[in-house]
Amino acid sequence: MASTLKNLSQHSDSNIQDISSKKFGLLVSEWNDEITESLYSGALETLLRYGAKRENIFRKNVPGSFELPLGAQWMARQEGIDAVICLGCVIQGETRHFEFICNAVAQGITQVGLNFDKPVIFGVLTPDTQQQALDRAGGKHGNKGDEAAITAIKMLGF
């Protein structure tokens, strides 16, 4: 469902388990940091609200969204990490660069989850404009960071 029809911060509480002993890796792209810092805040607040302990949440930054899959692989390889949440934002520009980056990031993040048999969550915005990104990073359409954290929690309860 398009986020224009659904608030990214609203979700069902089904399949929510106790996450107080779970460890989460949060990867945050430094590119478009106004957006990605909001995504991080949303993810962090959601994890804490559902019972994650702050000392079990590990943040690492990567230069851009393209680096999220390798960062996720390094994070997923760490002993004890139960889920990895990748947060980034790639805004459509004037060239096809956007398509190449988005495809590579989506495929890379998917592959890491399959390779490590643990939730590796795609919390990457791919909007056409800066305003669309702001709307999805705590604006009128909610926060993709909230959605990414809930997705990690629910996958751990699968």
Contacts in CASP RR format, 6 or more apart in sequence:
PFRMAT RR
TARGET T0000
AUTHOR 0000-0000-0000
METHOD contacts of the structure
MODEL  1
MASTLKNLSQHSDSNIQDISSKKFGLLVSEWNDEITESLYSGALETLLRY
GAKRENIFRKNVPGSFELPLGAQWMARQEGIDAVICLGCVIQGETRHFEF
ICNAVAQGITQVGLNFDKPVIFGVLTPDTQQQALDRAGGKHGNKGDEAAI
TAIKMLGF
3 135 0 8 1.000
3 136 0 8 1.000
3 141 0 8 1.000
3 142 0 8 1.000
3 144 0 8 1.000
4 141 0 8 1.000
6 141 0 8 1.000
7 141 0 8 1.000
7 142 0 8 1.000
8 136 0 8 1.000
8 141 0 8 1.000
8 142 0 8 1.000
8 143 0 8 1.000
8 144 0 8 1.000
8 145 0 8 1.000
8 146 0 8 1.000
8 147 0 8 1.000
9 138 0 8 1.000
9 142 0 8 1.000
9 143 0 8 1.000
9 146 0 8 1.000
9 147 0 8 1.000
10 142 0 8 1.000
11 146 0 8 1.000
11 147 0 8 1.000
11 150 0 8 1.000
14 154 0 8 1.000
15 154 0 8 1.000
15 157 0 8 1.000
15 158 0 8 1.000
16 50 0 8 1.000
16 153 0 8 1.000
16 154 0 8 1.000
16 157 0 8 1.000
17 153 0 8 1.000
17 156 0 8 1.000
17 157 0 8 1.000
18 51 0 8 1.000
19 47 0 8 1.000
19 50 0 8 1.000
19 51 0 8 1.000
19 52 0 8 1.000
19 153 0 8 1.000
19 156 0 8 1.000
20 51 0 8 1.000
20 52 0 8 1.000
20 53 0 8 1.000
21 56 0 8 1.000
22 52 0 8 1.000
22 56 0 8 1.000
22 82 0 8 1.000
22 83 0 8 1.000
22 156 0 8 1.000
23 56 0 8 1.000
23 57 0 8 1.000
23 58 0 8 1.000
23 80 0 8 1.000
23 81 0 8 1.000
23 82 0 8 1.000
24 47 0 8 1.000
24 52 0 8 1.000
24 56 0 8 1.000
24 57 0 8 1.000
24 58 0 8 1.000
24 81 0 8 1.000
24 82 0 8 1.000
24 83 0 8 1.000
24 84 0 8 1.000
24 85 0 8 1.000
24 152 0 8 1.000
25 57 0 8 1.000
25 58 0 8 1.000
25 59 0 8 1.000
25 60 0 8 1.000
25 75 0 8 1.000
25 81 0 8 1.000
25 83 0 8 1.000
25 84 0 8 1.000
25 85 0 8 1.000
26 40 0 8 1.000
26 43 0 8 1.000
26 44 0 8 1.000
26 57 0 8 1.000
26 58 0 8 1.000
26 59 0 8 1.000
26 60 0 8 1.000
26 84 0 8 1.000
26 85 0 8 1.000
26 87 0 8 1.000
27 59 0 8 1.000
27 60 0 8 1.000
27 61 0 8 1.000
27 62 0 8 1.000
27 68 0 8 1.000
27 71 0 8 1.000
27 72 0 8 1.000
27 75 0 8 1.000
27 84 0 8 1.000
27 85 0 8 1.000
27 86 0 8 1.000
27 87 0 8 1.000
28 36 0 8 1.000
28 37 0 8 1.000
28 39 0 8 1.000
28 40 0 8 1.000
28 59 0 8 1.000
28 60 0 8 1.000
28 61 0 8 1.000
28 62 0 8 1.000
28 87 0 8 1.000
28 88 0 8 1.000
29 36 0 8 1.000
29 61 0 8 1.000
29 62 0 8 1.000
29 63 0 8 1.000
29 64 0 8 1.000
29 65 0 8 1.000
29 67 0 8 1.000
29 68 0 8 1.000
29 87 0 8 1.000
29 88 0 8 1.000
29 89 0 8 1.000
29 124 0 8 1.000
30 36 0 8 1.000
30 61 0 8 1.000
30 62 0 8 1.000
30 63 0 8 1.000
30 64 0 8 1.000
31 63 0 8 1.000
31 64 0 8 1.000
31 65 0 8 1.000
31 88 0 8 1.000
31 89 0 8 1.000
31 90 0 8 1.000
32 88 0 8 1.000
32 89 0 8 1.000
32 90 0 8 1.000
32 91 0 8 1.000
32 133 0 8 1.000
34 134 0 8 1.000
35 88 0 8 1.000
35 89 0 8 1.000
35 125 0 8 1.000
35 133 0 8 1.000
35 134 0 8 1.000
35 137 0 8 1.000
36 87 0 8 1.000
36 88 0 8 1.000
36 89 0 8 1.000
36 137 0 8 1.000
38 137 0 8 1.000
38 138 0 8 1.000
38 143 0 8 1.000
39 87 0 8 1.000
39 88 0 8 1.000
39 89 0 8 1.000
39 123 0 8 1.000
39 125 0 8 1.000
39 137 0 8 1.000
39 143 0 8 1.000
39 144 0 8 1.000
39 145 0 8 1.000
39 148 0 8 1.000
40 59 0 8 1.000
40 87 0 8 1.000
40 145 0 8 1.000
41 143 0 8 1.000
42 138 0 8 1.000
42 143 0 8 1.000
42 145 0 8 1.000
42 146 0 8 1.000
42 149 0 8 1.000
43 85 0 8 1.000
43 87 0 8 1.000
43 145 0 8 1.000
43 146 0 8 1.000
43 148 0 8 1.000
43 149 0 8 1.000
44 57 0 8 1.000
44 149 0 8 1.000
45 146 0 8 1.000
46 145 0 8 1.000
46 146 0 8 1.000
46 149 0 8 1.000
46 150 0 8 1.000
46 153 0 8 1.000
47 57 0 8 1.000
47 149 0 8 1.000
47 152 0 8 1.000
47 153 0 8 1.000
48 54 0 8 1.000
48 57 0 8 1.000
50 149 0 8 1.000
50 150 0 8 1.000
50 153 0 8 1.000
58 75 0 8 1.000
58 78 0 8 1.000
58 81 0 8 1.000
60 71 0 8 1.000
60 75 0 8 1.000
62 68 0 8 1.000
62 70 0 8 1.000
62 71 0 8 1.000
64 88 0 8 1.000
65 88 0 8 1.000
65 89 0 8 1.000
65 90 0 8 1.000
65 101 0 8 1.000
65 105 0 8 1.000
65 124 0 8 1.000
66 101 0 8 1.000
66 104 0 8 1.000
66 105 0 8 1.000
68 86 0 8 1.000
68 88 0 8 1.000
68 105 0 8 1.000
68 109 0 8 1.000
68 124 0 8 1.000
69 86 0 8 1.000
69 104 0 8 1.000
69 105 0 8 1.000
69 107 0 8 1.000
69 108 0 8 1.000
69 109 0 8 1.000
69 111 0 8 1.000
69 112 0 8 1.000
72 84 0 8 1.000
72 86 0 8 1.000
72 108 0 8 1.000
72 109 0 8 1.000
72 112 0 8 1.000
72 113 0 8 1.000
72 120 0 8 1.000
73 112 0 8 1.000
73 115 0 8 1.000
73 116 0 8 1.000
75 81 0 8 1.000
75 84 0 8 1.000
76 84 0 8 1.000
76 112 0 8 1.000
76 113 0 8 1.000
76 115 0 8 1.000
76 116 0 8 1.000
76 118 0 8 1.000
76 120 0 8 1.000
77 116 0 8 1.000
81 118 0 8 1.000
82 118 0 8 1.000
82 119 0 8 1.000
82 156 0 8 1.000
83 118 0 8 1.000
83 119 0 8 1.000
83 120 0 8 1.000
83 121 0 8 1.000
83 152 0 8 1.000
83 153 0 8 1.000
83 155 0 8 1.000
83 156 0 8 1.000
84 112 0 8 1.000
84 113 0 8 1.000
84 118 0 8 1.000
84 119 0 8 1.000
84 120 0 8 1.000
84 121 0 8 1.000
84 152 0 8 1.000
85 121 0 8 1.000
85 123 0 8 1.000
85 145 0 8 1.000
85 148 0 8 1.000
85 149 0 8 1.000
85 152 0 8 1.000
86 105 0 8 1.000
86 109 0 8 1.000
86 120 0 8 1.000
86 121 0 8 1.000
86 122 0 8 1.000
86 123 0 8 1.000
86 124 0 8 1.000
86 148 0 8 1.000
87 123 0 8 1.000
87 124 0 8 1.000
87 144 0 8 1.000
87 145 0 8 1.000
87 148 0 8 1.000
88 123 0 8 1.000
88 124 0 8 1.000
88 125 0 8 1.000
89 124 0 8 1.000
89 125 0 8 1.000
89 126 0 8 1.000
89 127 0 8 1.000
89 133 0 8 1.000
89 137 0 8 1.000
90 98 0 8 1.000
90 101 0 8 1.000
90 102 0 8 1.000
90 105 0 8 1.000
90 124 0 8 1.000
90 125 0 8 1.000
90 126 0 8 1.000
91 98 0 8 1.000
91 127 0 8 1.000
91 128 0 8 1.000
91 129 0 8 1.000
91 130 0 8 1.000
91 133 0 8 1.000
92 98 0 8 1.000
92 126 0 8 1.000
92 127 0 8 1.000
92 128 0 8 1.000
92 129 0 8 1.000
98 126 0 8 1.000
102 124 0 8 1.000
102 126 0 8 1.000
105 122 0 8 1.000
105 124 0 8 1.000
106 122 0 8 1.000
106 124 0 8 1.000
109 120 0 8 1.000
109 121 0 8 1.000
109 122 0 8 1.000
109 124 0 8 1.000
110 120 0 8 1.000
110 122 0 8 1.000
112 120 0 8 1.000
113 119 0 8 1.000
113 120 0 8 1.000
119 151 0 8 1.000
119 152 0 8 1.000
119 155 0 8 1.000
119 156 0 8 1.000
121 148 0 8 1.000
121 151 0 8 1.000
121 152 0 8 1.000
121 155 0 8 1.000
122 148 0 8 1.000
123 144 0 8 1.000
123 145 0 8 1.000
123 147 0 8 1.000
123 148 0 8 1.000
124 144 0 8 1.000
125 132 0 8 1.000
125 133 0 8 1.000
125 136 0 8 1.000
125 137 0 8 1.000
125 144 0 8 1.000
127 133 0 8 1.000
127 136 0 8 1.000
135 141 0 8 1.000
135 142 0 8 1.000
136 142 0 8 1.000
136 143 0 8 1.000
136 144 0 8 1.000
137 143 0 8 1.000
137 144 0 8 1.000
137 145 0 8 1.000
END
